[in-house]
Every structure is written in structure tokens, then in C-alpha cells.
Amino acid sequence: MATFVLVHGGGHGGWCYKLVTERLRKAGHTVYAPSLPGMAEHVHELHPGIDLDTHVDDIANLLFYEDLRDAILVGHSYGGMVITGAADRAPDRVGHRVYLDAAYPFDGESLHEHAYDSIEPQRQGIYVENGVELVMKPLPVYAGFFGIHDPELAEWANARFTPQPWATFSQKLVLRNEAAMRAIPESHLVCTSTLATRGQVPGRTLDLLKERSQGRFWDVDTGHDLMITEPDWVTEKLLLIAEG
């Protein structure tokens, strides 16, 4: 059986993987779906020092203290930054990297730089609470922004979104063991609507991503929060990855 570590994106928490986690565990797999520092149930622990390194270290520490080996790291959206950094910090503990409609960063790049058109509007809305610069202030329309249109799911998600520390989006990712990290197999599960924009990211053509994924590049016509809107499809692909 495989071990999955599911890392959420901006404004989310481990809760967003609930439907996928249930399905993977039912299939007999071990699943961790932590909420990153300052997010979701940890929102009361927000402090000015939380940045991208904090989130990367959090997942790297999970891998170490749970003594995980061959873990399948799954990152959604901003979580692609985090799993890339965690796999770089602990390449001997990671067996696969899965990018779930996620950022695919290069060394020395922040999410703000990598996904400028999406993140710059968030930067324009920075506000400060308790000394922390925050973005993505939860609003009732957020579920629709993430492509969740089912009323019941939208209500459930809207009640759980939390703000995101701006430093997690602005800090550059520094890779220390890039060759070892890139050697770890990778897969991409993306939304059909983002295919065109992915091909426009400098240095990251669709052909490159498809080549690196060695055929494990799948797309589905749904909203950005595909783990919520298409949990069966996401689970199916993750099970295929687990089977090798």
C-alpha cells in the first residue's frame, strides 16, 4: 500500500482533500492531509514569520518525524511550490511528486513570479492583521472563484477558507538538491481550462511537462478545486500512480 501526503493550496487547508482522503483510505492506503502553518485549524497561530520556507519545512518535517519512505507528495495550486521544496529537502523520502493543477516552480522563483497574472490581483488586496500581511480574504464568492458551483459543496468550502500570509507567495523558492528532486518521478493532473495558460509559462511548455511525466499527464474539464469537484477522477489517477 502507498503513503500519500496531500498538500493544499492557498486559502485552503487539509479539509479540502476530505473526499479524496476518504476514497484513498477506503482503498487501503495511508494518507496524511496536513493543514500548513497559519492555515485552516492553525489560523489562530498566524504570525509574521510564516513564509514559503515555513510551509516547505513543515512538510519536510512531517516526512522525517513520521519516518515516511517513498511517499507520494501531492500538491494543489500553491501546494506545488511546497511539494517541490519538500522533495528538494528530503529526496530520499519521496517516491513521486504529483502536481494537482499546481504551480511548477524553478529555482529562485516565487509563486508571485510564476503565476503573476493570478497572484498580482491578490497582492493589490494585501491587508494587515496582527502584524501579518495577508491576502485572499475569504468572501462568499470564493467557492465560485475556485470552480465549486454545487451549492452544498460551495457552502461547505466557503465556511472553511482562511487568509493566506503574503510572504508565502512572495518568497523565492531556493532549491538545494535540485538534481535529486527532479529525478523523482512526477505526474500532472490539471484542469482543461488551464492548459493554454500553462503553455505560456516561461520555460515550462506543455511538451516539457508531458515529457517529464512520462505519460502521466491527465486533464479534466472542471474547476480549479478538482479534488472537491471531481474526487472520483482524482482518486482514480492517484491510484494509478500508486500502482506504478
N, C-alpha and C positions, 0 to 999 in steps of 0.2 A: 504494500500500500504506500501511497505517496504522502508527502507532507507539503501542504500549501501554506504560504504566508501571503495574505491578501492585503495590499496596501491601498488605502483610499486616496482620493484626490482632494483638491481644495474645497473648503467649506463642508466637507463630509466627515465621516467617522467610520469606525468598523461596522457600525449598524447598516451601512449601505450594502454590505455583502450578505445580509441575513438570508436572502432567498437562495443565493449560491452556496453559502456555507451549509445550509440545511441539506442541500442536494449532495454536496461532496461528502459530507459526513455519513449520509444515508448509504452512499456507495462504499463506505468503509475507510475513507481517507482521514488523515489528521489535518485539521485546519486551524490556523491562527488568523484572526482578523482584528489586529490591534487598532485602537484609535491613537493617532500621533499626539505628542505633547501639545497641550493647549487646545485640542480639538474635542468635540463631542463631550463625552463624560469627563474629559480632562479640561474643559473650558474654564473651570474655576482656578486652574493652575497657570493661566496665562501670565507671562512676564516678558519684559523687553528683550531678554536674551534668547528667545526662541527664534531660530533661523533654519535654513536648509540643513546645515550641519547637525543641528539638534535632531531633526527628523531622521536623517541618514544614520546617525549614531544609535538612535532608538531601535531601528530595525536590525542594525548590525549587532547590537547588544542582545536583542531577542534571539538571534541566531546562535550567539555564543552561550548565553545562560540557559537556554533550553537545549543546548548541545545538538542542534539540528544539523543534519548532513543531507546533501542532495536536495535541499529544499527548492520547491518551485515558487519563485517570487513573482507575484502578480501585482502590477501597478496600474491604477486607473488615473488618467489625466495627469495632474501634478505628481501623482504617485510614481510615474515613470522616471522623474528626477530622483526620487527616493530609492527606488529599487536599483537604479543604475549605480548610485553612490554606495548602497549597502553591498551590492555584489562586488564592487571595487574594493571595499574594505575587507570583505570576507569571501573571496572567490572560492576557497576550499570548502565552504559550507553551502554553496548554491549550485544546484544542478540544472536550473533552467530559469530564464527570465521571460516573463510574459507581459507584453505592453498592451493594455486594455484601453483602446482609444486614447493612448497616452503620449506624453512627451517622450522624445527620444534624444536626449542631450549629448552634446560633445563636451570634451574637457574645457573648462574655463567659461562655461555658458550658464546663464541664469534662465529661469523659466520666462522672465520678462523679455529677454532677448530671443529666446527660442520660439515663443508664441506671442510675439509683440502685439499683433492685431487683436488678440483676445485679452491680453493682460493689461495693455496700456489703458483701456477704459476703466479697469479696476483701480489702477494707480491714480487716476483722476478723482476717484472717490475715497481716497485714504482718509480715515478719521482716527482719532486717538482716544483710547480708554485706558485708564490706569497706567499711563505711560507707554502703552503698546500701540504701535501703528498697525491698523487693521484695514482689511479690505473684505469684499464680499459680505457686506452686512445683510443678514437674512431678511428677505421680503417674501410676502405670499406668492409672488410670481416666480420664485426661484425654481420650483419644480418644473415649470414650463420652460425655463431657460435651459435646463438640463435635459429636456426632451421627455419629461414624465407628464403625460397627459391624462392618464387614468385618474379620475377624481379621488379614489380611495388611496392609491399609492402616492398621489401628489400631496394629500393632506398629511399622510404619514411622514413623508420626506420633509415637507415644509416645517414640521414641528421639531425637526432634528438638525437642520443646517446650523452651523456656527460660523462666526467670522474667522478669517484667515490672517495670521501675522504676515504683514507685508514683507518682512525680511526673508521669509521662506521663498518668496517669488523673486526677490531682487538679488539674493546672494548667489554668487557663481559656484558652480559645482567644480570641485577640484578632484581629479582622478589620480590615484597613486599607483594603481596596479592595472592600468587600462588594458594591456595585452591579455592578462589573465581574465579580466572581466569580459572582454569581447569574445574570448574563446569559449565562454559558457553559451550553450545553445539558447536561441531566442525564438519567440513566436510573437505574432501580432494579431490581435483581434480588434478590428476597427469598425467604425460606423461608415456606411457607404457615403454618407453626405460629407465626410471629411477627407475622402480620397484625393479630391482635386487640390485642396489646400496642403495636404501632406507632400504632394509632389512639388510644391513651391518652396519648401523649407530649404535654405541653402545647404548643399552637401548631403541632403537626405532625399534622394529620389525614391519613388516607389520601387523602381527596379533594384535599388540597393537594399531596401528593406526586405523585399521578396527574396533576394539572393541570400541575405543573412539568415532569413527564417527557414530556408531550405524547404519551401513548400507549405510551411505552417503560417500562412498569411491569409486570414479569412475576414470577410466583411459582411455586415448585416445591416439591413435598412431599418434603423431605429434611432432613438435619441442617444445623446452622449452618455447618459447613465444606463448603459446597456446591461449592467449587472442587475438593475432593478426592472427594466422594461423587457429584457429577454434573458431571464435567468436560466431557462432550459437550454437555450443555444449556447450561452457562455459556459455552462456546466459541461455540455457535450464536448466542446472544444478542449476544455481543461482536462477532461477525462482522456481524450485522445492524446494529449501531450503527456499525461501521466503514464499512458501505456507505451510511450516511446515511439 
